[in-house]
Amino acid sequence: MRREGLMRRSERWRAPVAALPLQALYTVPELARAASLSRGRLLRLFEKLGICMMKSGTFWLVPLSELEKKAWPFWESVQAAEMLRRRHGGEE
């Protein structure tokens, strides 16, 4: 039985998500570009997954914790980018 609002790892994702930098909050347009989706389509997907977003002025913001819990392709993208950054001496 599928739990509402969570993507199972076995679910096929449309396309790979481009590498995202590690940050606490992401804008919806930033995530949409990384996933090669329109903002509207991504908003509908996030709504279906039950991802909590915050509005700041005209921007919808998505916390990293929500991506980690509910949208694994984005979380894996962040992890991969961070691993590459550390591997190539980008640690401060």
C-alpha distances in whole Angstrom, upper triangle without the diagonal:
4,7,9,12,12,12,11,14,13,14,17,19,22,25,26,27,30,31,31,34,33,33,32,31,31,32,29,32,32,29,29,32,30,27,29,28,30,29,28,25,24,25,22,20,20,20,16,15,17,20,23,26,30,32,36,38,37,35,31,30,27,27,26,24,22,22,21,18,16,18,19,21,24,23,24,27,28,28,30,33,33,34,36,38,39,39,42,44,42,42,44
4,6,9,8,9,8,12,12,11,15,16,19,22,23,23,27,28,28,30,29,30,28,27,27,28,26,28,28,25,25,28,26,23,26,24,26,26,24,22,21,21,19,16,16,16,13,12,14,16,19,22,26,29,32,35,34,31,27,27,23,24,23,21,18,18,18,15,13,15,15,18,20,20,21,24,25,25,27,30,30,31,33,35,36,37,39,41,39,39,41
4,6,6,9,9,13,13,13,16,17,20,23,23,23,27,27,27,29,27,27,26,25,25,26,24,27,27,24,24,27,26,23,26,24,26,25,24,21,20,20,18,15,15,14,12,10,11,14,16,20,23,26,30,32,31,29,25,24,21,21,21,18,16,16,16,12,11,13,15,17,19,19,20,23,24,24,26,29,29,30,33,34,35,36,38,40,38,37,39
4,6,8,10,14,15,13,16,17,19,22,23,22,26,27,26,28,27,26,24,23,23,24,21,24,25,22,22,25,24,22,24,22,23,22,20,18,17,16,14,12,12,11,8,7,8,11,14,17,20,23,27,29,28,26,22,22,19,19,19,17,14,15,16,12,10,12,15,17,18,18,20,23,24,24,27,28,29,30,33,34,35,36,39,40,38,37,39
4,7,10,13,15,13,15,15,18,20,20,19,22,23,22,24,23,23,21,20,19,20,18,21,21,18,19,22,21,18,21,19,20,19,18,16,14,13,12,10,9,8,6,4,5,7,10,14,17,20,23,26,25,22,19,18,15,16,16,14,11,11,13,10,7,9,12,14,15,15,18,20,20,21,24,25,26,27,30,31,32,34,36,37,35,34,36
4,6,9,11,10,13,13,16,18,18,17,21,21,20,23,21,22,20,19,19,20,18,21,21,17,18,21,20,17,20,19,21,20,19,17,15,15,14,11,10,11,9,6,8,9,12,15,19,22,25,28,27,24,20,19,15,15,15,13,10,10,10,7,5,7,9,12,13,13,15,17,18,19,21,23,23,25,27,28,29,31,33,34,32,32,34
4,6,8,7,9,10,13,15,15,15,18,19,19,22,21,21,21,20,19,20,18,21,20,16,17,20,18,15,18,17,19,19,19,16,14,15,14,10,10,12,10,7,10,11,15,17,21,23,26,29,28,24,21,20,16,17,15,14,12,10,11,9,6,6,7,9,11,12,13,15,17,17,19,21,22,23,25,27,28,29,31,33,31,31,33
4,5,5,9,10,14,16,16,16,20,20,21,23,23,24,23,23,22,23,22,24,23,19,20,22,20,17,20,20,22,22,22,19,17,19,18,14,14,16,13,11,14,14,18,20,24,27,30,33,31,28,25,23,20,19,18,16,14,13,12,11,9,9,8,10,13,13,13,16,18,18,19,22,23,23,25,27,28,29,31,33,32,32,34
4,5,8,9,13,14,13,14,18,18,19,22,21,23,23,23,22,24,22,24,23,19,20,22,19,16,19,20,23,23,23,20,18,20,20,16,16,18,16,13,16,16,20,22,25,28,31,34,32,29,26,24,20,20,18,17,15,13,12,11,10,9,7,9,12,12,11,14,16,15,16,19,20,20,22,25,25,26,28,30,29,29,32
4,6,9,13,14,14,16,19,21,22,25,24,26,26,26,25,26,24,26,25,21,22,23,21,18,20,20,24,24,25,21,20,22,21,17,18,20,17,15,18,19,23,25,28,31,34,36,35,31,28,27,23,23,21,20,19,17,16,15,13,12,11,11,15,15,14,16,19,19,19,22,23,23,25,27,28,28,31,33,32,33,36
4,6,10,12,13,14,18,20,21,24,24,26,26,25,23,24,22,23,23,19,19,21,19,15,18,17,20,21,21,18,16,19,17,14,15,17,14,13,16,17,21,23,26,29,31,34,32,29,26,25,21,22,20,20,18,15,16,15,12,11,10,10,14,15,14,16,19,19,19,22,24,24,25,28,29,29,32,34,33,33,36
4,6,9,10,12,16,18,20,23,24,26,26,25,23,24,21,22,22,18,17,19,17,13,15,15,18,20,20,17,16,19,17,14,16,18,16,15,18,19,22,24,27,29,32,34,32,29,26,25,22,23,21,21,19,16,17,17,14,12,11,10,13,15,14,15,18,19,19,21,23,23,24,27,29,29,30,33,32,33,36
4,6,7,9,13,15,17,20,21,23,23,22,20,20,18,18,18,14,14,15,13,10,12,12,15,17,17,14,13,16,15,12,14,16,15,13,17,17,20,21,24,26,29,31,28,25,23,22,19,20,19,20,17,14,15,16,13,10,10,7,10,13,12,13,16,17,17,18,21,22,22,25,27,27,28,31,29,30,33
4,7,9,12,16,17,21,22,24,25,23,20,20,17,17,17,14,13,13,12,8,9,9,13,15,16,12,12,15,15,12,14,17,16,15,19,18,22,22,25,27,29,30,28,25,23,22,20,22,21,22,20,16,18,19,16,13,13,10,12,15,15,14,17,19,18,20,23,23,23,26,28,28,29,32,30,32,34
4,6,9,12,15,18,20,22,24,22,19,19,17,17,16,13,12,12,10,7,8,10,13,16,17,14,13,17,17,14,16,19,18,17,21,20,23,23,26,27,29,30,28,25,23,22,20,22,20,22,20,16,18,19,17,13,13,9,11,14,13,12,15,17,16,17,20,21,20,22,25,25,26,29,27,29,32
4,6,9,12,15,17,19,21,20,18,18,17,16,15,12,12,11,9,7,9,11,15,17,19,16,14,18,19,16,17,20,20,18,21,20,22,22,25,27,28,30,28,24,22,21,19,20,18,20,19,15,16,18,16,13,11,7,9,12,10,8,12,14,12,13,16,17,16,19,21,21,22,25,24,25,28
4,6,8,12,14,16,18,17,14,15,14,13,11,9,9,9,5,5,8,10,13,14,17,15,12,16,17,14,15,19,19,17,19,17,20,19,22,23,24,26,24,21,19,18,16,17,15,17,16,12,14,16,15,11,10,6,6,9,9,6,9,12,10,11,14,15,15,17,20,20,21,23,21,23,26
4,6,10,13,15,17,16,14,15,14,13,10,9,10,8,5,6,8,11,14,15,18,17,14,18,20,17,17,21,22,20,22,20,22,21,23,24,24,26,24,21,20,18,16,17,15,18,18,14,16,19,18,14,13,10,8,11,10,6,9,11,10,9,12,14,13,14,17,18,18,21,19,21,23
4,7,10,12,15,15,13,15,15,14,11,10,12,11,7,10,12,15,17,18,21,20,17,19,22,19,19,23,23,21,23,20,22,21,22,24,24,26,25,21,20,18,16,16,14,17,17,14,15,18,18,14,13,10,8,10,9,5,6,9,7,5,9,11,10,11,14,15,15,17,15,17,19
4,7,9,11,11,9,11,12,12,9,8,11,10,7,10,13,15,17,16,20,19,16,18,21,18,17,21,22,20,21,18,19,18,19,20,21,23,22,18,17,14,13,13,11,14,15,12,13,16,16,13,13,11,8,9,9,6,5,8,8,6,8,11,11,11,14,16,16,17,15,16,18
4,6,10,10,9,12,14,14,11,11,14,13,11,14,16,18,20,19,22,22,19,20,23,21,20,23,25,22,23,19,20,19,19,21,20,23,22,18,18,15,14,13,11,14,15,13,14,18,18,16,15,14,11,11,11,9,6,9,9,6,7,10,10,9,12,14,14,15,12,13,14
4,7,9,9,13,15,16,13,12,16,16,13,16,19,20,22,21,24,23,20,21,24,22,19,23,24,22,22,18,19,17,18,20,20,23,22,19,18,14,13,11,8,11,14,12,12,15,17,15,15,14,11,10,11,9,6,8,10,8,6,10,11,10,12,15,15,15,12,12,13
4,6,7,11,14,15,12,12,16,16,14,17,20,21,22,20,22,23,19,20,23,21,19,21,24,21,21,17,16,15,15,17,16,19,19,16,15,11,10,9,7,10,12,11,12,15,17,16,16,16,12,11,14,12,9,11,13,11,10,14,15,13,15,18,19,18,15,14,15
4,7,10,13,15,13,13,17,18,16,18,21,21,22,20,22,22,19,19,22,20,17,20,22,19,18,15,14,12,12,15,14,18,18,15,13,10,8,6,5,8,10,10,11,14,15,15,16,17,13,12,15,14,11,13,16,14,13,17,18,17,18,21,22,21,18,17,17
4,7,10,12,10,10,14,15,14,16,19,19,19,16,19,19,16,15,19,18,15,17,20,18,17,13,12,10,9,11,11,14,15,11,10,6,5,5,6,9,10,10,12,14,15,14,16,16,12,12,15,14,12,15,17,16,15,19,20,19,20,23,24,24,20,20,20
4,6,8,7,7,10,11,11,13,15,15,15,13,16,16,13,13,16,16,13,16,18,17,16,13,12,10,10,11,12,14,14,10,8,5,5,6,7,11,11,10,12,15,15,13,15,14,11,12,15,13,11,14,16,15,15,19,19,18,21,23,24,24,21,21,22
4,6,5,6,9,10,11,13,14,13,13,10,13,14,11,11,15,15,13,15,18,17,17,13,13,9,10,10,10,12,10,7,6,5,6,9,11,14,13,12,15,17,16,15,17,16,13,14,17,15,14,18,19,17,18,22,22,21,24,26,26,27,23,24,25
4,5,5,6,9,10,10,12,10,10,6,9,10,8,7,11,11,10,12,15,14,15,12,12,9,10,10,12,13,11,8,6,6,7,10,12,15,13,12,15,17,15,13,16,15,12,14,17,15,15,19,20,19,20,23,24,23,26,28,28,29,26,27,28
4,5,5,6,9,10,10,9,8,6,9,11,9,10,13,13,13,15,18,18,18,15,16,13,14,13,14,14,11,9,9,9,10,14,15,18,16,15,18,20,18,16,18,16,13,16,18,16,16,20,20,18,20,24,23,23,26,28,28,29,26,27,28
4,5,5,6,9,10,10,11,9,13,13,11,12,15,15,14,17,19,18,19,16,16,14,15,15,15,16,14,11,10,10,10,13,13,16,15,13,16,19,17,15,16,14,11,14,16,13,13,16,17,15,17,20,20,19,22,24,24,25,22,23,24
4,5,5,6,9,8,10,8,12,11,8,10,13,12,11,14,16,15,16,13,14,12,14,15,16,18,16,12,11,10,9,11,11,14,13,10,13,16,14,11,13,11,8,11,13,11,11,15,15,14,16,19,19,19,22,24,24,25,23,24,25
4,5,5,6,5,6,6,9,8,6,9,11,11,11,14,15,15,17,14,16,14,16,16,18,19,16,13,12,12,11,14,15,17,15,13,16,18,16,13,15,12,10,14,15,13,14,18,18,17,19,22,22,22,25,27,27,28,26,27,29
4,5,5,6,8,8,12,11,10,13,15,14,15,18,19,19,20,18,19,17,19,19,19,20,18,15,14,14,14,17,16,19,18,15,18,21,19,15,16,13,12,15,16,13,14,18,17,16,18,21,20,20,24,25,25,26,24,26,27
4,6,8,10,11,14,13,11,14,16,14,14,18,19,18,20,17,19,17,19,20,21,22,20,17,16,15,14,16,14,17,16,13,16,18,17,13,13,10,8,12,12,9,11,14,13,12,15,17,17,17,21,22,22,24,21,23,25
4,5,9,10,12,11,8,12,14,12,12,16,16,15,18,16,18,17,20,21,22,24,21,18,16,16,14,16,15,18,16,13,15,17,15,11,12,9,8,12,12,10,12,15,15,14,17,19,19,20,23,24,24,27,24,26,28
4,7,9,12,10,9,13,14,13,15,18,18,18,20,19,21,19,22,22,23,24,21,19,17,18,17,19,19,21,19,16,19,21,19,15,16,12,12,16,16,13,16,19,18,17,20,22,21,23,26,26,26,29,27,29,31
4,6,8,6,6,10,11,10,12,15,15,16,18,16,19,17,20,20,22,22,19,17,16,16,16,19,19,21,18,16,19,20,17,14,16,13,13,16,17,15,17,20,20,20,23,25,24,25,28,29,29,32,29,31,33
4,5,5,6,9,10,11,12,14,15,17,18,17,19,17,19,18,20,20,17,15,14,16,16,19,20,22,20,18,21,22,19,16,19,16,15,19,20,18,20,23,23,22,25,27,27,28,31,32,32,34,31,33,34
4,6,5,6,9,10,10,12,14,15,16,14,16,13,15,14,16,17,13,11,10,12,13,16,18,20,17,16,20,21,18,16,18,17,15,18,20,18,19,23,23,22,25,27,27,27,30,32,32,34,31,32,33
4,5,5,6,9,10,10,12,14,15,14,16,14,16,15,17,18,14,13,12,14,14,18,20,21,18,17,21,21,18,16,19,18,17,20,22,21,22,25,26,25,28,30,30,31,34,35,35,37,34,35,36
4,5,5,6,9,10,11,12,14,14,16,15,17,17,20,21,18,16,14,15,15,18,19,21,18,16,20,20,16,14,17,16,15,19,20,19,21,24,24,24,27,29,29,30,33,34,34,36,34,35,36
4,5,5,6,8,10,10,12,11,13,12,15,15,18,19,16,14,11,12,11,15,16,17,14,13,16,16,13,11,14,13,12,15,17,16,17,20,21,21,23,26,26,27,29,31,31,33,30,31,33
4,5,5,6,9,10,10,9,11,9,12,12,15,17,14,12,9,11,10,14,16,17,14,13,17,17,14,12,16,15,14,17,19,18,19,22,24,23,25,28,28,29,31,33,34,35,32,33,34
4,5,5,6,9,10,10,12,12,15,16,19,20,17,16,13,14,14,17,18,19,15,15,18,17,14,13,16,16,16,18,21,20,21,24,25,26,28,30,31,31,34,35,36,38,35,36,37
4,5,5,6,9,9,12,12,16,17,20,22,19,17,14,15,13,15,16,17,13,12,15,14,11,10,13,13,13,15,17,17,19,21,22,23,25,27,28,29,31,33,34,35,33,33,35
4,5,5,6,5,8,9,12,14,17,19,18,15,11,12,9,12,13,13,10,10,13,12,9,8,12,12,12,14,16,17,17,20,21,22,23,26,27,27,29,31,33,34,31,31,33
4,5,5,6,8,9,12,14,18,19,18,16,12,13,12,14,16,16,12,13,16,14,11,11,15,16,15,17,20,20,21,23,25,26,27,29,31,31,33,35,36,37,35,35,36
4,5,8,11,12,16,18,21,23,22,19,16,16,14,16,18,17,13,13,16,14,10,11,14,15,16,17,20,21,22,24,25,26,28,30,31,32,34,36,37,38,36,36,38
4,6,9,11,15,18,21,23,22,19,16,15,13,14,15,14,10,10,12,10,7,8,11,13,13,14,17,18,19,20,22,24,25,27,28,29,31,33,34,36,33,33,35
4,6,9,13,15,19,22,21,18,14,14,12,13,14,13,9,11,13,10,8,10,13,15,15,16,19,20,20,22,24,25,26,28,30,30,32,34,35,36,34,33,35
4,6,10,13,16,19,18,15,12,11,8,9,11,10,6,8,10,9,7,8,12,14,12,13,16,17,17,19,21,22,23,25,27,27,29,31,32,33,30,30,31
4,7,10,13,16,16,14,10,9,7,8,11,10,7,10,12,11,10,11,15,17,15,15,19,19,18,21,23,23,24,26,28,28,29,32,33,34,31,30,31
4,7,10,13,13,10,6,6,5,7,10,11,8,10,14,13,12,13,16,17,15,16,19,19,18,21,23,23,23,26,28,27,29,32,32,33,30,29,30
4,6,10,10,8,6,5,7,8,12,13,11,13,16,16,16,16,19,20,17,18,22,21,20,23,25,24,24,28,29,28,30,33,33,33,30,29,29
4,6,7,6,5,6,9,11,15,16,15,16,19,20,19,19,22,23,20,21,24,23,22,25,27,26,26,30,31,30,32,35,35,35,31,31,31
4,6,5,6,7,11,12,16,18,17,18,21,22,21,21,24,25,21,22,26,24,22,26,28,26,26,30,31,29,31,34,34,34,30,30,29
4,6,8,10,14,16,19,21,20,21,25,25,25,24,27,27,24,25,29,27,25,29,31,29,29,33,33,31,34,37,36,36,32,32,32
4,7,10,13,16,19,21,20,21,24,25,24,23,26,25,22,24,27,25,24,28,29,27,28,32,32,31,33,36,36,36,32,33,32
4,6,10,13,16,18,17,17,21,22,20,20,22,22,19,21,24,22,21,24,26,24,25,28,29,27,30,33,32,33,29,29,29
4,7,10,13,15,13,14,17,18,17,16,19,19,16,18,21,20,19,22,24,23,23,27,28,27,29,32,32,32,29,29,29
4,7,10,12,11,11,15,16,15,14,17,17,14,15,19,17,16,19,21,20,20,24,25,24,26,29,29,29,26,26,26
4,7,8,7,8,11,12,11,11,14,14,11,12,15,15,13,16,19,18,18,21,23,22,24,27,28,28,25,25,25
4,5,5,7,9,10,11,11,13,15,11,11,15,14,12,15,18,17,17,20,22,21,22,25,26,26,23,22,23
4,5,5,6,9,10,10,11,12,9,8,11,11,9,11,14,14,13,16,18,18,19,22,23,23,20,20,21
4,5,5,6,9,10,11,13,11,9,12,14,11,13,16,16,15,18,21,20,21,24,25,25,23,22,23
4,5,5,6,7,9,12,10,9,13,14,13,14,17,18,18,20,22,22,23,26,28,28,25,25,26
4,6,5,5,6,8,6,6,9,10,9,11,14,15,15,17,19,20,21,23,25,26,23,23,25
4,6,6,6,9,8,5,8,10,9,10,13,14,14,16,18,19,20,22,24,25,23,22,24
4,6,7,11,10,8,11,14,13,13,16,18,18,19,22,23,23,25,28,28,26,25,27
4,6,9,9,9,12,14,14,15,17,19,19,21,23,24,25,27,29,30,28,28,29
4,6,6,7,9,10,11,13,15,16,17,19,21,22,23,25,27,28,26,26,28
4,5,5,6,8,10,10,12,14,15,16,18,20,21,22,24,26,24,24,27
4,6,5,6,9,10,11,12,14,15,17,18,20,21,23,25,23,24,26
4,5,5,6,9,10,11,12,14,16,17,19,20,21,23,21,21,24
4,5,5,6,9,10,11,12,14,15,17,18,20,22,20,20,22
4,5,5,6,9,10,10,12,14,15,16,18,20,19,19,22
4,5,5,6,9,10,11,12,14,15,17,19,17,18,21
4,6,5,6,9,10,11,12,14,16,17,15,15,18
4,6,5,6,9,10,11,12,14,16,14,14,17
4,5,5,6,9,10,10,12,15,14,14,18
4,5,5,6,9,10,11,13,11,12,15
4,5,5,6,9,10,11,9,9,12
4,5,5,6,9,10,10,10,14
4,5,5,6,9,8,10,14
4,6,5,7,5,7,10
4,5,5,5,5,9
4,6,7,9,12
4,6,8,12
4,6,8
4,6
4
